[in-house]
Amino acid sequence: MAQSGTTSVIAEIRALEKRKAELLEAAKAEALKQAQDAIANLAEIGFLYRLIEDSGGPARPAASPSAPKRRAGEGPCPICGFKTDPPHDGRAHRGQSPKAPFKPEELSERGLSKLG
Ligand SMILES: [Zn+2]
């Protein structure tokens, strides 16, 4: 080959990618035609189906009612970094701006005592 080097390699890769896209499109069209024929055959014998294209994207996990929920008391407050009695969590810090660990006087205002 007279011409070699990065430029020709990139050109070759581009050509291959174009070819791949064409092949994929052709394969998809062929498979789609087969699927449509199969659906048409099913319809003829009384079974109605529809072909639906999945647009992709990550599958969304269905919200499970049994999913464990974090409850106050299962660990230290994510903001304070320590446990209290009775336990509290980040929700107790709503209205704080900026969010900061409770100071001793804030703990006593809320009737909390620091543990650990
Ligand atoms: Zn806290």
py3Dmol code that shows the C-alpha trace and the ligand (Angstrom):
import py3Dmol

protein = """\
ATOM      1  CA  MET A   1       0.000   0.000   0.000  1.00  0.00           C
ATOM      2  CA  ALA A   2       1.367   3.366  -1.010  1.00  0.00           C
ATOM      3  CA  GLN A   3      -0.580   5.259   1.560  1.00  0.00           C
ATOM      4  CA  SER A   4      -0.405   4.226   5.173  1.00  0.00           C
ATOM      5  CA  GLY A   5      -0.590   5.867   8.551  1.00  0.00           C
ATOM      6  CA  THR A   6      -3.201   7.099  10.945  1.00  0.00           C
ATOM      7  CA  THR A   7      -5.246   8.982   8.350  1.00  0.00           C
ATOM      8  CA  SER A   8      -5.852   5.928   6.173  1.00  0.00           C
ATOM      9  CA  VAL A   9      -6.588   3.779   9.230  1.00  0.00           C
ATOM     10  CA  ILE A  10      -9.204   6.260  10.405  1.00  0.00           C
ATOM     11  CA  ALA A  11     -10.708   6.373   6.921  1.00  0.00           C
ATOM     12  CA  GLU A  12     -10.876   2.588   6.918  1.00  0.00           C
ATOM     13  CA  ILE A  13     -12.545   2.496  10.349  1.00  0.00           C
ATOM     14  CA  ARG A  14     -15.101   5.090   9.207  1.00  0.00           C
ATOM     15  CA  ALA A  15     -15.834   3.008   6.104  1.00  0.00           C
ATOM     16  CA  LEU A  16     -16.248  -0.122   8.239  1.00  0.00           C
ATOM     17  CA  GLU A  17     -18.577   1.700  10.646  1.00  0.00           C
ATOM     18  CA  LYS A  18     -20.672   2.907   7.713  1.00  0.00           C
ATOM     19  CA  ARG A  19     -20.773  -0.649   6.362  1.00  0.00           C
ATOM     20  CA  LYS A  20     -21.730  -1.970   9.801  1.00  0.00           C
ATOM     21  CA  ALA A  21     -24.592   0.521  10.037  1.00  0.00           C
ATOM     22  CA  GLU A  22     -25.817  -0.527   6.592  1.00  0.00           C
ATOM     23  CA  LEU A  23     -25.636  -4.211   7.512  1.00  0.00           C
ATOM     24  CA  LEU A  24     -27.448  -3.613  10.793  1.00  0.00           C
ATOM     25  CA  GLU A  25     -30.172  -1.678   9.000  1.00  0.00           C
ATOM     26  CA  ALA A  26     -30.557  -4.464   6.449  1.00  0.00           C
ATOM     27  CA  ALA A  27     -30.611  -7.141   9.152  1.00  0.00           C
ATOM     28  CA  LYS A  28     -33.176  -5.145  11.128  1.00  0.00           C
ATOM     29  CA  ALA A  29     -35.398  -4.679   8.065  1.00  0.00           C
ATOM     30  CA  GLU A  30     -35.224  -8.402   7.321  1.00  0.00           C
ATOM     31  CA  ALA A  31     -35.998  -9.425  10.911  1.00  0.00           C
ATOM     32  CA  LEU A  32     -38.782  -6.851  11.118  1.00  0.00           C
ATOM     33  CA  LYS A  33     -40.347  -8.193   7.927  1.00  0.00           C
ATOM     34  CA  GLN A  34     -40.240 -11.720   9.348  1.00  0.00           C
ATOM     35  CA  ALA A  35     -41.831 -10.493  12.576  1.00  0.00           C
ATOM     36  CA  GLN A  36     -44.566  -8.668  10.657  1.00  0.00           C
ATOM     37  CA  ASP A  37     -45.208 -11.748   8.525  1.00  0.00           C
ATOM     38  CA  ALA A  38     -45.449 -13.859  11.669  1.00  0.00           C
ATOM     39  CA  ILE A  39     -47.881 -11.365  13.211  1.00  0.00           C
ATOM     40  CA  ALA A  40     -49.926 -11.384   9.994  1.00  0.00           C
ATOM     41  CA  ASN A  41     -50.038 -15.195  10.122  1.00  0.00           C
ATOM     42  CA  LEU A  42     -51.186 -15.076  13.735  1.00  0.00           C
ATOM     43  CA  ALA A  43     -53.891 -12.541  12.841  1.00  0.00           C
ATOM     44  CA  GLU A  44     -55.163 -14.850  10.087  1.00  0.00           C
ATOM     45  CA  ILE A  45     -55.816 -17.590  12.608  1.00  0.00           C
ATOM     46  CA  GLY A  46     -57.398 -15.206  15.080  1.00  0.00           C
ATOM     47  CA  PHE A  47     -54.560 -14.139  17.356  1.00  0.00           C
ATOM     48  CA  LEU A  48     -53.991 -10.428  17.336  1.00  0.00           C
ATOM     49  CA  TYR A  49     -50.548  -9.229  18.297  1.00  0.00           C
ATOM     50  CA  ARG A  50     -48.794  -5.942  17.891  1.00  0.00           C
ATOM     51  CA  LEU A  51     -45.135  -5.340  17.282  1.00  0.00           C
ATOM     52  CA  ILE A  52     -43.813  -2.712  19.655  1.00  0.00           C
ATOM     53  CA  GLU A  53     -40.395  -1.162  19.388  1.00  0.00           C
ATOM     54  CA  ASP A  54     -38.651  -0.773  22.686  1.00  0.00           C
ATOM     55  CA  SER A  55     -37.052   2.632  22.574  1.00  0.00           C
ATOM     56  CA  GLY A  56     -34.351   1.374  24.885  1.00  0.00           C
ATOM     57  CA  GLY A  57     -33.076   3.129  27.938  1.00  0.00           C
ATOM     58  CA  PRO A  58     -32.448   1.585  31.310  1.00  0.00           C
ATOM     59  CA  ALA A  59     -35.147  -0.695  32.584  1.00  0.00           C
ATOM     60  CA  ARG A  60     -36.912   1.014  35.416  1.00  0.00           C
ATOM     61  CA  PRO A  61     -37.162  -1.279  38.392  1.00  0.00           C
ATOM     62  CA  ALA A  62     -40.716  -1.445  39.603  1.00  0.00           C
ATOM     63  CA  ALA A  63     -41.130   0.190  42.956  1.00  0.00           C
ATOM     64  CA  SER A  64     -41.352  -2.630  45.416  1.00  0.00           C
ATOM     65  CA  PRO A  65     -43.556  -2.110  48.431  1.00  0.00           C
ATOM     66  CA  SER A  66     -41.258  -4.388  50.385  1.00  0.00           C
ATOM     67  CA  ALA A  67     -38.204  -2.273  49.612  1.00  0.00           C
ATOM     68  CA  PRO A  68     -36.470  -1.501  52.848  1.00  0.00           C
ATOM     69  CA  LYS A  69     -36.838   2.091  53.861  1.00  0.00           C
ATOM     70  CA  ARG A  70     -34.313   3.877  55.979  1.00  0.00           C
ATOM     71  CA  ARG A  71     -35.893   4.829  59.230  1.00  0.00           C
ATOM     72  CA  ALA A  72     -34.682   7.102  61.928  1.00  0.00           C
ATOM     73  CA  GLY A  73     -32.850   5.138  64.539  1.00  0.00           C
ATOM     74  CA  GLU A  74     -31.163   2.672  62.228  1.00  0.00           C
ATOM     75  CA  GLY A  75     -27.911   4.560  62.290  1.00  0.00           C
ATOM     76  CA  PRO A  76     -26.297   7.851  63.014  1.00  0.00           C
ATOM     77  CA  CYS A  77     -27.863  10.977  61.520  1.00  0.00           C
ATOM     78  CA  PRO A  78     -26.204  11.587  58.128  1.00  0.00           C
ATOM     79  CA  ILE A  79     -25.720  15.246  59.021  1.00  0.00           C
ATOM     80  CA  CYS A  80     -24.660  15.015  62.650  1.00  0.00           C
ATOM     81  CA  GLY A  81     -22.722  11.802  62.188  1.00  0.00           C
ATOM     82  CA  PHE A  82     -23.866  10.539  65.600  1.00  0.00           C
ATOM     83  CA  LYS A  83     -26.886   8.842  67.109  1.00  0.00           C
ATOM     84  CA  THR A  84     -29.253  10.443  69.527  1.00  0.00           C
ATOM     85  CA  ASP A  85     -31.826   9.269  72.004  1.00  0.00           C
ATOM     86  CA  PRO A  86     -34.543   9.375  70.746  1.00  0.00           C
ATOM     87  CA  PRO A  87     -33.102   8.841  67.264  1.00  0.00           C
ATOM     88  CA  HIS A  88     -33.399  11.478  64.554  1.00  0.00           C
ATOM     89  CA  ASP A  89     -32.291  11.626  60.950  1.00  0.00           C
ATOM     90  CA  GLY A  90     -31.683  14.172  58.200  1.00  0.00           C
ATOM     91  CA  ARG A  91     -35.345  15.180  58.201  1.00  0.00           C
ATOM     92  CA  ALA A  92     -34.848  16.760  61.600  1.00  0.00           C
ATOM     93  CA  HIS A  93     -32.511  19.207  59.880  1.00  0.00           C
ATOM     94  CA  ARG A  94     -35.153  20.617  57.548  1.00  0.00           C
ATOM     95  CA  GLY A  95     -35.150  24.349  57.845  1.00  0.00           C
ATOM     96  CA  GLN A  96     -31.510  24.449  58.787  1.00  0.00           C
ATOM     97  CA  SER A  97     -29.442  26.494  56.349  1.00  0.00           C
ATOM     98  CA  PRO A  98     -26.719  25.522  55.913  1.00  0.00           C
ATOM     99  CA  LYS A  99     -27.278  22.051  57.310  1.00  0.00           C
ATOM    100  CA  ALA A 100     -24.945  21.402  60.210  1.00  0.00           C
ATOM    101  CA  PRO A 101     -24.676  18.961  63.082  1.00  0.00           C
ATOM    102  CA  PHE A 102     -26.871  19.903  66.012  1.00  0.00           C
ATOM    103  CA  LYS A 103     -25.089  21.799  68.729  1.00  0.00           C
ATOM    104  CA  PRO A 104     -25.605  20.653  72.325  1.00  0.00           C
ATOM    105  CA  GLU A 105     -28.170  23.420  72.953  1.00  0.00           C
ATOM    106  CA  GLU A 106     -30.054  22.502  69.751  1.00  0.00           C
ATOM    107  CA  LEU A 107     -30.101  18.867  70.859  1.00  0.00           C
ATOM    108  CA  SER A 108     -31.598  19.823  74.212  1.00  0.00           C
ATOM    109  CA  GLU A 109     -34.163  22.128  72.494  1.00  0.00           C
ATOM    110  CA  ARG A 110     -35.323  19.074  70.556  1.00  0.00           C
ATOM    111  CA  GLY A 111     -35.222  16.803  73.581  1.00  0.00           C
ATOM    112  CA  LEU A 112     -32.416  14.748  72.074  1.00  0.00           C
ATOM    113  CA  SER A 113     -29.361  13.458  73.827  1.00  0.00           C
ATOM    114  CA  LYS A 114     -26.206  12.540  72.005  1.00  0.00           C
ATOM    115  CA  LEU A 115     -25.150   8.906  72.036  1.00  0.00           C
ATOM    116  CA  GLY A 116     -21.740   7.483  71.366  1.00  0.00           C
TER     117      GLY A 116
END
"""
ligand_1 = """\
1
ZN
Zn -28.738 15.222 62.843
"""
view = py3Dmol.view(width=600, height=400)
view.addModel(protein, "pdb")
view.setStyle({"model": 0}, {"cartoon": {"style": "trace"}})
view.addModel(ligand_1, "xyz")
view.setStyle({"model": 1}, {"stick": {}})
view.zoomTo()
view.show()
